C-alpha cells in the first residue's frame, strides 16, 4: 500500500498558507481520483483510499495529518511500517515554485518530515518538496511559512508546483517510478 502524506496544519486559519502546500497537493490528487478526504472516528487525520487507473500501480491512501505540522509523525502508528510512504511538504530551500522529488535524504529543516522519520524509524521514503522560497528580509520564518503568498508571479509559480506535485502523486500511484518522476518534474523554481 502506498501512503501519501500531505503535510500542513489543520483549521481554516492555515488554509492555503505556504506551510500547507502538502495538504493542497493531496487535495488535488484526491480530486483527480474523484474521492473526498474524510476524518474517521478517533483518527488524527483525513484520508481517502484510491485505486490506480491501470494494473501497474497499487492501492493508495491519501492522508492529511490533523496533528499540526511538527507532530505529523504522531499518526504513523496507524500504518504498517513497511508501507510505501510518500511525504509532500513545503521547502524554504527551494525557490518559490520549485519542485523536487527524491527518495531518502535529510529533512531540510522540515520538522514535520523529521517527526515522521523519527516515529517511522527510517527515512528512506519518497519526498515531494514544494518550494516556497525564503522569507523576505525582516520577516520571521514562522510568519513566512504560515502566511499566504500574495497574488503575483510567486503565487502563480507555487500554485503550479502544487498542481505538478498532485500530478506526480497520481503518476506514482499509477506505477511510474521515482526516477521517471524526477526526470519529468524536478525543477529549481523560477523565483
QUICOR-V587692 format. One record per run of one state. SS is the DSSP state (H for helix, E for strand, - for the rest). FROM is the first residue (numbers start at 1). TO is the last residue. Records with the same first field share a line. If there is no record, write none. Layout:
SS: FROM-TO  FROM-TO
This chain:
-: 1-1  7-11  15-17  33-37  40-44  51-59  66-68  79-83  92-98  104-110  121-125  132-140  146-152  174-177  186-186  188-191
E: 2-6  38-39  45-50  60-65  84-91  99-103  126-131  187-187
H: 12-14  18-32  69-78  111-120  141-145  153-173  178-185
